[in-house]
């Protein structure tokens, strides 16, 4: 019976040793090596901001300025900052004699100073207000009667 117990002890000891070896991890031999790699990312480009003016009122020489509501919209996929809106003014072809100097048309820059978030589906927007004026230039402004001043708006 003693021999039988010894075999059990040897088997048990072997099982315990194997279990401990597995639990503590098995040592592997390995080489160390360096690695290298590279990749490229793509940076998007801005999409033009859309500027849509709406006018309230009628211009007269030396009269009350006309309110210009400007919808500023970002249809781009990235956030874009709009600082200032500048207007250049021309008249319609039917009133070519009505120059900006004769008509006295002017509009001060409009400050937006806002970052519009990325919103390609709906477009983030804001509305700002400016004033279009027709100054009394001191000369006959009849050539401007019925003219349609056209604003060309740009933003930075």
TORPA-4810 file (N, C-alpha, C, O; in nm, 3 decimals):
<nodes>
NODE_1_0.081_-0.118_0.000_0.000_0.000_0.000_0.086_0.126_0.000_0.047_0.229_-0.054_X
NODE_2_0.200_0.116_0.059_0.289_0.230_0.061_0.334_0.267_-0.079_0.343_0.385_-0.112_X
NODE_3_0.362_0.165_-0.161_0.404_0.193_-0.298_0.292_0.261_-0.375_0.318_0.350_-0.456_X
NODE_4_0.170_0.219_-0.352_0.055_0.276_-0.420_0.038_0.423_-0.383_0.007_0.505_-0.469_X
NODE_5_0.057_0.457_-0.259_0.048_0.597_-0.216_0.161_0.678_-0.276_0.140_0.795_-0.309_X
NODE_6_0.277_0.623_-0.292_0.389_0.694_-0.350_0.360_0.730_-0.495_0.392_0.839_-0.540_X
NODE_7_0.299_0.637_-0.567_0.264_0.667_-0.706_0.162_0.780_-0.712_0.172_0.868_-0.798_X
NODE_8_0.066_0.779_-0.621_-0.033_0.886_-0.617_0.034_1.020_-0.589_-0.001_1.122_-0.648_X
NODE_9_0.129_1.018_-0.500_0.199_1.141_-0.466_0.281_1.191_-0.585_0.285_1.311_-0.611_X
NODE_10_0.344_1.100_-0.656_0.425_1.138_-0.772_0.334_1.197_-0.881_0.366_1.299_-0.941_X
NODE_11_0.220_1.130_-0.907_0.126_1.179_-1.007_0.071_1.316_-0.964_0.063_1.408_-1.045_X
NODE_12_0.035_1.327_-0.838_-0.018_1.453_-0.787_0.087_1.564_-0.797_0.056_1.676_-0.837_X
NODE_13_0.209_1.532_-0.761_0.317_1.630_-0.766_0.342_1.673_-0.911_0.368_1.791_-0.937_X
NODE_14_0.334_1.579_-1.004_0.353_1.611_-1.144_0.242_1.702_-1.194_0.268_1.800_-1.264_X
NODE_15_0.118_1.670_-1.159_0.005_1.752_-1.198_0.018_1.893_-1.142_-0.005_1.991_-1.213_X
NODE_16_0.057_1.902_-1.017_0.074_2.034_-0.954_0.185_2.111_-1.025_0.170_2.231_-1.048_X
NODE_17_0.295_2.046_-1.058_0.406_2.113_-1.124_0.366_2.163_-1.263_0.402_2.274_-1.303_X
NODE_18_0.291_2.080_-1.336_0.245_2.121_-1.469_0.148_2.239_-1.458_0.156_2.334_-1.535_X
NODE_19_0.056_2.231_-1.361_-0.040_2.339_-1.342_0.031_2.469_-1.305_-0.006_2.576_-1.354_X
NODE_20_0.131_2.462_-1.220_0.206_2.582_-1.183_0.282_2.639_-1.303_0.290_2.761_-1.320_X
NODE_21_0.336_2.552_-1.383_0.408_2.599_-1.501_0.314_2.671_-1.598_0.349_2.774_-1.655_X
NODE_22_0.194_2.614_-1.615_0.096_2.677_-1.704_0.048_2.810_-1.646_0.035_2.908_-1.718_X
NODE_23_0.021_2.812_-1.516_-0.030_2.932_-1.450_0.073_3.045_-1.451_0.037_3.162_-1.463_X
NODE_24_0.198_3.011_-1.438_0.300_3.116_-1.433_0.347_3.156_-1.571_0.430_3.246_-1.584_X
NODE_25_0.298_3.092_-1.672_0.337_3.126_-1.809_0.454_3.041_-1.852_0.539_3.000_-1.773_X
NODE_26_0.454_3.018_-1.977_0.561_2.938_-2.033_0.660_3.034_-2.097_0.620_3.126_-2.168_X
NODE_27_0.785_3.013_-2.074_0.887_3.100_-2.132_0.906_3.066_-2.279_0.913_2.949_-2.317_X
NODE_28_0.914_3.171_-2.362_0.938_3.156_-2.504_1.065_3.230_-2.540_1.099_3.331_-2.478_X
NODE_29_1.132_3.180_-2.634_1.248_3.250_-2.685_1.199_3.344_-2.795_1.101_3.312_-2.863_X
NODE_30_1.266_3.458_-2.815_1.223_3.553_-2.918_1.339_3.640_-2.959_1.441_3.650_-2.890_X
NODE_31_1.322_3.704_-3.074_1.415_3.805_-3.122_1.347_3.940_-3.106_1.224_3.949_-3.113_X
NODE_32_1.425_4.044_-3.086_1.369_4.178_-3.092_1.399_4.234_-3.231_1.502_4.203_-3.291_X
NODE_33_1.310_4.314_-3.279_1.329_4.374_-3.411_1.272_4.514_-3.409_1.179_4.543_-3.334_X
NODE_34_1.326_4.600_-3.490_1.271_4.735_-3.502_1.164_4.734_-3.611_1.156_4.641_-3.691_X
NODE_35_1.083_4.837_-3.612_0.978_4.847_-3.714_0.974_4.988_-3.770_1.030_5.081_-3.713_X
NODE_36_0.908_5.001_-3.879_0.892_5.132_-3.942_0.762_5.130_-4.022_0.715_5.024_-4.062_X
NODE_37_0.706_5.247_-4.045_0.585_5.256_-4.126_0.549_5.402_-4.144_0.602_5.489_-4.076_X
NODE_38_0.460_5.428_-4.234_0.413_5.565_-4.254_0.273_5.560_-4.312_0.228_5.456_-4.359_X
NODE_39_0.206_5.671_-4.306_0.071_5.682_-4.360_0.039_5.827_-4.388_0.109_5.917_-4.342_X
NODE_40_-0.064_5.850_-4.463_-0.104_5.986_-4.500_-0.249_6.009_-4.462_-0.335_5.923_-4.483_X
NODE_41_-0.276_6.125_-4.408_-0.413_6.167_-4.378_-0.452_6.275_-4.480_-0.366_6.334_-4.545_X
NODE_42_-0.579_6.299_-4.492_-0.627_6.401_-4.585_-0.689_6.516_-4.506_-0.771_6.494_-4.417_X
NODE_43_-0.649_6.636_-4.540_-0.706_6.755_-4.478_-0.802_6.817_-4.579_-0.767_6.837_-4.695_X
NODE_44_-0.922_6.846_-4.534_-1.024_6.901_-4.622_-0.996_7.044_-4.662_-0.904_7.107_-4.611_X
NODE_45_-1.076_7.094_-4.751_-1.067_7.232_-4.798_-1.196_7.304_-4.759_-1.301_7.241_-4.745_X
NODE_46_-1.189_7.435_-4.743_-1.309_7.507_-4.706_-1.411_7.511_-4.821_-1.375_7.505_-4.938_X
NODE_47_-1.534_7.523_-4.784_-1.643_7.544_-4.880_-1.683_7.690_-4.867_-1.689_7.743_-4.756_X
NODE_48_-1.711_7.754_-4.979_-1.747_7.897_-4.973_-1.867_7.920_-4.881_-1.966_7.846_-4.884_X
NODE_49_-1.855_8.023_-4.801_-1.966_8.068_-4.718_-2.070_8.131_-4.811_-2.034_8.202_-4.905_X
NODE_50_-2.197_8.105_-4.786_-2.304_8.161_-4.868_-2.358_8.286_-4.798_-2.398_8.281_-4.682_X
NODE_51_-2.360_8.398_-4.870_-2.408_8.526_-4.817_-2.532_8.567_-4.896_-2.524_8.590_-5.017_X
NODE_52_-2.646_8.576_-4.828_-2.772_8.609_-4.896_-2.832_8.734_-4.833_-2.880_8.730_-4.720_X
NODE_53_-2.831_8.848_-4.907_-2.888_8.972_-4.853_-3.038_8.983_-4.881_-3.088_8.937_-4.983_X
NODE_54_-3.107_9.046_-4.787_-3.248_9.082_-4.804_-3.263_9.228_-4.765_-3.213_9.270_-4.661_X
NODE_55_-3.331_9.306_-4.849_-3.342_9.451_-4.829_-3.479_9.488_-4.775_-3.581_9.428_-4.812_X
NODE_56_-3.481_9.589_-4.688_-3.606_9.642_-4.634_-3.606_9.792_-4.655_-3.531_9.863_-4.589_X
NODE_57_-3.689_9.840_-4.745_-3.699_9.984_-4.768_-3.660_10.022_-4.910_-3.622_9.938_-4.991_X
NODE_58_-3.672_10.153_-4.939_-3.641_10.209_-5.071_-3.540_10.321_-5.052_-3.547_10.398_-4.957_X
NODE_59_-3.445_10.328_-5.145_-3.339_10.429_-5.137_-3.382_10.560_-5.202_-3.445_10.561_-5.308_X
NODE_60_-3.346_10.670_-5.138_-3.365_10.806_-5.192_-3.239_10.885_-5.159_-3.175_10.860_-5.057_X
NODE_61_-3.202_10.982_-5.245_-3.085_11.064_-5.215_-3.099_11.131_-5.078_-3.195_11.203_-5.052_X
NODE_62_-3.002_11.106_-4.993_-3.003_11.165_-4.859_-3.110_11.109_-4.769_-3.131_11.160_-4.659_X
NODE_63_-3.179_11.005_-4.812_-3.288_10.947_-4.733_-3.240_10.851_-4.626_-3.120_10.837_-4.601_X
NODE_64_-3.336_10.787_-4.564_-3.309_10.690_-4.458_-3.236_10.569_-4.515_-3.273_10.519_-4.621_X
NODE_65_-3.133_10.520_-4.447_-3.064_10.400_-4.494_-3.160_10.280_-4.503_-3.255_10.269_-4.426_X
NODE_66_-3.132_10.193_-4.598_-3.210_10.070_-4.615_-3.143_9.960_-4.534_-3.022_9.939_-4.543_X
NODE_67_-3.222_9.890_-4.455_-3.169_9.779_-4.376_-3.139_9.660_-4.468_-3.220_9.622_-4.553_X
NODE_68_-3.021_9.602_-4.449_-2.980_9.485_-4.527_-2.955_9.371_-4.429_-2.858_9.372_-4.354_X
NODE_69_-3.045_9.275_-4.431_-3.030_9.155_-4.347_-2.951_9.053_-4.429_-2.989_9.022_-4.542_X
NODE_70_-2.841_9.001_-4.374_-2.755_8.909_-4.448_-2.752_8.774_-4.377_-2.708_8.763_-4.263_X
NODE_71_-2.801_8.672_-4.446_-2.792_8.535_-4.396_-2.653_8.484_-4.432_-2.615_8.482_-4.548_X
NODE_72_-2.578_8.442_-4.330_-2.442_8.391_-4.347_-2.449_8.242_-4.319_-2.478_8.201_-4.207_X
NODE_73_-2.421_8.160_-4.420_-2.442_8.016_-4.405_-2.318_7.936_-4.442_-2.254_7.962_-4.544_X
NODE_74_-2.285_7.838_-4.357_-2.174_7.746_-4.381_-2.231_7.612_-4.426_-2.292_7.540_-4.347_X
NODE_75_-2.212_7.578_-4.552_-2.255_7.448_-4.603_-2.141_7.348_-4.604_-2.156_7.237_-4.655_X
NODE_76_-2.027_7.386_-4.549_-1.908_7.301_-4.553_-1.910_7.190_-4.448_-1.994_7.188_-4.358_X
NODE_77_-1.815_7.098_-4.464_-1.803_6.984_-4.374_-1.715_7.016_-4.252_-1.699_6.931_-4.164_X
NODE_78_-1.660_7.135_-4.246_-1.576_7.175_-4.133_-1.620_7.311_-4.081_-1.685_7.388_-4.151_X
NODE_79_-1.583_7.340_-3.956_-1.615_7.470_-3.898_-1.538_7.578_-3.972_-1.422_7.558_-4.010_X
NODE_80_-1.602_7.693_-3.993_-1.538_7.803_-4.064_-1.570_7.935_-3.994_-1.682_7.959_-3.950_X
NODE_81_-1.468_8.018_-3.985_-1.484_8.147_-3.918_-1.513_8.256_-4.021_-1.448_8.263_-4.125_X
NODE_82_-1.610_8.340_-3.990_-1.643_8.455_-4.074_-1.615_8.579_-3.992_-1.672_8.598_-3.884_X
NODE_83_-1.527_8.664_-4.042_-1.491_8.786_-3.970_-1.575_8.905_-4.010_-1.658_8.954_-3.933_X
NODE_84_-1.555_8.953_-4.132_-1.620_9.075_-4.179_-1.678_9.054_-4.319_-1.619_8.984_-4.401_X
NODE_85_-1.793_9.115_-4.344_-1.853_9.113_-4.477_-1.834_9.251_-4.539_-1.862_9.353_-4.476_X
NODE_86_-1.786_9.252_-4.663_-1.763_9.375_-4.737_-1.850_9.375_-4.862_-1.866_9.271_-4.927_X
NODE_87_-1.906_9.491_-4.895_-1.993_9.502_-5.012_-1.928_9.590_-5.118_-1.870_9.694_-5.088_X
NODE_88_-1.940_9.546_-5.242_-1.912_9.636_-5.354_-2.047_9.654_-5.424_-2.127_9.561_-5.430_X
NODE_89_-2.070_9.774_-5.475_-2.203_9.809_-5.525_-2.194_9.851_-5.671_-2.109_9.932_-5.709_X
NODE_90_-2.284_9.796_-5.751_-2.297_9.834_-5.891_-2.446_9.847_-5.919_-2.529_9.797_-5.843_X
NODE_91_-2.480_9.914_-6.028_-2.622_9.926_-6.064_-2.649_9.839_-6.186_-2.558_9.790_-6.252_X
NODE_92_-2.776_9.820_-6.213_-2.818_9.735_-6.325_-2.779_9.797_-6.458_-2.755_9.918_-6.467_X
NODE_93_-2.773_9.714_-6.562_-2.731_9.758_-6.696_-2.821_9.867_-6.754_-2.774_9.950_-6.831_X
NODE_94_-2.948_9.869_-6.719_-3.041_9.969_-6.770_-3.016_10.107_-6.714_-3.073_10.205_-6.763_X
NODE_95_-2.931_10.117_-6.613_-2.900_10.247_-6.551_-2.748_10.266_-6.546_-2.692_10.298_-6.441_X
NODE_96_-2.684_10.246_-6.659_-2.538_10.251_-6.664_-2.483_10.389_-6.626_-2.369_10.399_-6.581_X
NODE_97_-2.562_10.495_-6.643_-2.518_10.629_-6.605_-2.522_10.652_-6.454_-2.467_10.750_-6.404_X
NODE_98_-2.588_10.562_-6.384_-2.598_10.573_-6.238_-2.479_10.502_-6.176_-2.488_10.385_-6.138_X
NODE_99_-2.370_10.572_-6.166_-2.249_10.513_-6.106_-2.259_10.522_-5.955_-2.344_10.592_-5.900_X
NODE_100_-2.171_10.451_-5.890_-2.168_10.456_-5.743_-2.141_10.599_-5.696_-2.196_10.643_-5.595_X
NODE_101_-2.057_10.672_-5.771_-2.025_10.810_-5.733_-2.147_10.900_-5.749_-2.175_10.981_-5.660_X
NODE_102_-2.219_10.888_-5.861_-2.338_10.972_-5.881_-2.448_10.931_-5.784_-2.514_11.016_-5.723_X
NODE_103_-2.468_10.801_-5.771_-2.574_10.752_-5.682_-2.540_10.768_-5.535_-2.630_10.773_-5.451_X
NODE_104_-2.412_10.776_-5.505_-2.372_10.792_-5.366_-2.402_10.667_-5.282_-2.424_10.676_-5.162_X
NODE_105_-2.404_10.552_-5.349_-2.434_10.427_-5.277_-2.315_10.382_-5.195_-2.201_10.385_-5.241_X
NODE_106_-2.343_10.340_-5.073_-2.236_10.285_-4.990_-2.295_10.196_-4.881_-2.411_10.210_-4.841_X
NODE_107_-2.213_10.106_-4.836_-2.251_10.019_-4.723_-2.125_9.992_-4.643_-2.025_9.945_-4.697_X
NODE_108_-2.131_10.022_-4.516_-2.017_9.996_-4.427_-1.998_9.845_-4.410_-2.093_9.768_-4.421_X
NODE_109_-1.873_9.805_-4.384_-1.846_9.664_-4.357_-1.932_9.616_-4.240_-1.961_9.692_-4.147_X
NODE_110_-1.971_9.491_-4.246_-2.054_9.433_-4.140_-1.970_9.329_-4.067_-1.917_9.236_-4.129_X
NODE_111_-1.958_9.343_-3.937_-1.882_9.249_-3.856_-1.967_9.129_-3.819_-2.077_9.144_-3.765_X
NODE_112_-1.915_9.010_-3.847_-1.981_8.886_-3.808_-1.906_8.827_-3.690_-1.964_8.802_-3.584_X
NODE_113_-1.776_8.806_-3.706_-1.686_8.753_-3.604_-1.744_8.630_-3.533_-1.759_8.628_-3.411_X
NODE_114_-1.777_8.529_-3.613_-1.837_8.408_-3.558_-1.784_8.286_-3.632_-1.761_8.291_-3.753_X
NODE_115_-1.766_8.177_-3.559_-1.730_8.050_-3.621_-1.857_7.969_-3.638_-1.928_7.940_-3.542_X
NODE_116_-1.884_7.933_-3.762_-2.002_7.853_-3.794_-1.959_7.707_-3.797_-1.863_7.671_-3.865_X
NODE_117_-2.030_7.623_-3.724_-1.992_7.483_-3.712_-2.015_7.407_-3.842_-2.082_7.455_-3.934_X
NODE_118_-1.958_7.288_-3.847_-1.975_7.200_-3.964_-2.116_7.146_-3.965_-2.162_7.087_-3.867_X
NODE_119_-2.183_7.165_-4.074_-2.320_7.115_-4.086_-2.356_7.103_-4.233_-2.437_7.180_-4.283_X
NODE_120_-2.297_7.004_-4.302_-2.319_6.995_-4.446_-2.463_6.965_-4.487_-2.502_6.997_-4.599_X
NODE_121_-2.541_6.905_-4.400_-2.679_6.874_-4.442_-2.771_6.994_-4.422_-2.850_7.026_-4.512_X
NODE_122_-2.764_7.059_-4.308_-2.855_7.171_-4.281_-2.787_7.306_-4.297_-2.852_7.404_-4.330_X
NODE_123_-2.657_7.311_-4.274_-2.584_7.437_-4.282_-2.603_7.522_-4.158_-2.715_7.566_-4.129_X
NODE_124_-2.495_7.545_-4.084_-2.502_7.634_-3.968_-2.505_7.776_-4.022_-2.436_7.807_-4.119_X
NODE_125_-2.585_7.861_-3.961_-2.598_7.996_-4.014_-2.618_8.098_-3.903_-2.647_8.064_-3.788_X
NODE_126_-2.602_8.221_-3.941_-2.631_8.334_-3.853_-2.680_8.447_-3.943_-2.656_8.445_-4.064_X
NODE_127_-2.748_8.543_-3.886_-2.796_8.658_-3.963_-2.741_8.784_-3.899_-2.748_8.803_-3.778_X
NODE_128_-2.685_8.871_-3.985_-2.633_9.000_-3.940_-2.702_9.110_-4.021_-2.762_9.083_-4.125_X
NODE_129_-2.692_9.233_-3.972_-2.761_9.343_-4.037_-2.664_9.456_-4.069_-2.580_9.494_-3.987_X
NODE_130_-2.678_9.510_-4.190_-2.602_9.626_-4.232_-2.697_9.732_-4.284_-2.819_9.715_-4.279_X
NODE_131_-2.641_9.843_-4.333_-2.722_9.952_-4.387_-2.667_9.999_-4.519_-2.549_10.032_-4.531_X
NODE_132_-2.754_10.002_-4.619_-2.720_10.054_-4.750_-2.774_10.197_-4.758_-2.889_10.222_-4.724_X
NODE_133_-2.689_10.290_-4.802_-2.733_10.429_-4.809_-2.715_10.484_-4.950_-2.630_10.438_-5.027_X
NODE_134_-2.798_10.583_-4.982_-2.783_10.663_-5.103_-2.765_10.806_-5.055_-2.859_10.872_-5.012_X
NODE_135_-2.643_10.852_-5.064_-2.610_10.984_-5.013_-2.662_11.094_-5.107_-2.684_11.070_-5.225_X
NODE_136_-2.680_11.212_-5.052_-2.710_11.330_-5.134_-2.574_11.380_-5.180_-2.498_11.438_-5.102_X
NODE_137_-2.542_11.356_-5.309_-2.409_11.389_-5.361_-2.393_11.535_-5.402_-2.283_11.580_-5.434_X
NODE_138_-2.504_11.609_-5.401_-2.496_11.751_-5.439_-2.505_11.772_-5.589_-2.496_11.885_-5.636_X
NODE_139_-2.523_11.663_-5.664_-2.541_11.674_-5.809_-2.672_11.605_-5.845_-2.730_11.533_-5.764_X
NODE_140_-2.718_11.628_-5.967_-2.842_11.567_-6.014_-2.826_11.414_-6.014_-2.734_11.360_-6.076_X
NODE_141_-2.916_11.348_-5.946_-2.911_11.201_-5.936_-3.025_11.134_-6.013_-3.061_11.020_-5.985_X
NODE_142_-3.083_11.208_-6.111_-3.195_11.154_-6.189_-3.160_11.023_-6.261_-3.247_10.939_-6.280_X
NODE_143_-3.033_11.005_-6.301_-2.994_10.884_-6.372_-3.012_10.758_-6.285_-3.009_10.646_-6.336_X
NODE_144_-3.029_10.778_-6.157_-3.044_10.664_-6.066_-3.190_10.632_-6.034_-3.218_10.536_-5.962_X
NODE_145_-3.284_10.712_-6.087_-3.426_10.684_-6.058_-3.463_10.545_-6.111_-3.440_10.515_-6.229_X
NODE_146_-3.519_10.463_-6.025_-3.563_10.329_-6.064_-3.451_10.227_-6.077_-3.476_10.113_-6.116_X
NODE_147_-3.328_10.266_-6.045_-3.215_10.173_-6.056_-3.225_10.063_-5.949_-3.295_10.077_-5.849_X
NODE_148_-3.155_9.956_-5.974_-3.149_9.844_-5.879_-3.003_9.823_-5.840_-2.931_9.750_-5.907_X
NODE_149_-2.960_9.888_-5.731_-2.821_9.865_-5.688_-2.801_9.718_-5.653_-2.884_9.655_-5.587_X
NODE_150_-2.689_9.664_-5.699_-2.657_9.524_-5.674_-2.539_9.517_-5.579_-2.434_9.576_-5.604_X
NODE_151_-2.557_9.444_-5.470_-2.448_9.424_-5.375_-2.375_9.296_-5.412_-2.437_9.191_-5.431_X
NODE_152_-2.244_9.304_-5.421_-2.159_9.186_-5.431_-2.090_9.174_-5.298_-2.007_9.258_-5.262_X
NODE_153_-2.124_9.070_-5.224_-2.073_9.055_-5.088_-1.959_8.955_-5.084_-1.961_8.852_-5.150_X
NODE_154_-1.858_8.989_-5.005_-1.747_8.896_-4.980_-1.721_8.893_-4.830_-1.749_8.989_-4.758_X
NODE_155_-1.668_8.780_-4.785_-1.633_8.770_-4.643_-1.490_8.721_-4.630_-1.435_8.660_-4.722_X
NODE_156_-1.432_8.749_-4.515_-1.297_8.699_-4.489_-1.298_8.607_-4.369_-1.194_8.555_-4.331_X
</nodes>
